[in-house]
């Protein structure tokens, strides 16, 4: 089993933050001494080190599910969902969003899901079909003109009229902070599943 220090170090490396292991251990020991629960201490340490050593502002809500519960660690096969989702992604921004996950993707999440709405057939970047949740990633290249935005609005309305809830991420927000965007994705999934 991976210790809490290793989990924090691994996540910070994914953020591109080069905090020393000694600094991380020191902060975790101090928070433990103050009586802060281990999971909260780990999240606080990630947020602190990301800001101080990487200049990254993280919302603690973006760290939903971190660290994984030691009593119920993710199984190796659960991580395969992330790989399968990445393989099905059509754009680099979609891949970056899934790659930003620090926990296995929720079981109901599907990539490139096809659905009919308003007499049209649409392919959703990501979906939770059982809950009618659509998650779209809007890259600048395909979603920046007036016509493209109008097409997206019509598409969203058609989906909504069929009972779908549509959540959109911009490519810019994903590239600026893929882990925060992934945290929002997890929050969406947590609320609906």
JOZI-V253556 format. One line per field, one symbol per residue. psi: psi as a letter, one per 20 degrees, with the letter a starting at -180 (. if undefined). burial: b if it has 9 or more other ideal C-beta (glycine too) atoms within 8 Angstrom, else e. Layout:
psi: ???
burial: ???
This chain:
psi: pprhghggggghhhikpmqqhggggggggghghijpqgghgggggggghgggiikpopphhikpjpqqohimqpqhhhhhgggggghiqhqhhgghghhipjrqqqhipqqlppqppkjqpqopgqqnhhjlppoqooqhhjkhrggghgggggggggghhjjqppppqqhghghhnhhgghggghgghhhh.
burial: eeebbebbbbbbbbbebebeeebbbebbeebbeeebebebbbbbbbbbbbbebbebebeeebbbebbbeeeeeeeeeebebbebbbeebebebbbbbbbbbbbbbbebbbbbbebebbeeebebbbbbbeebbbbbbbbbeebeeeebbeebebbbbbbbebebebbbbbbebbeebbbbbbbbbbbbbbebe
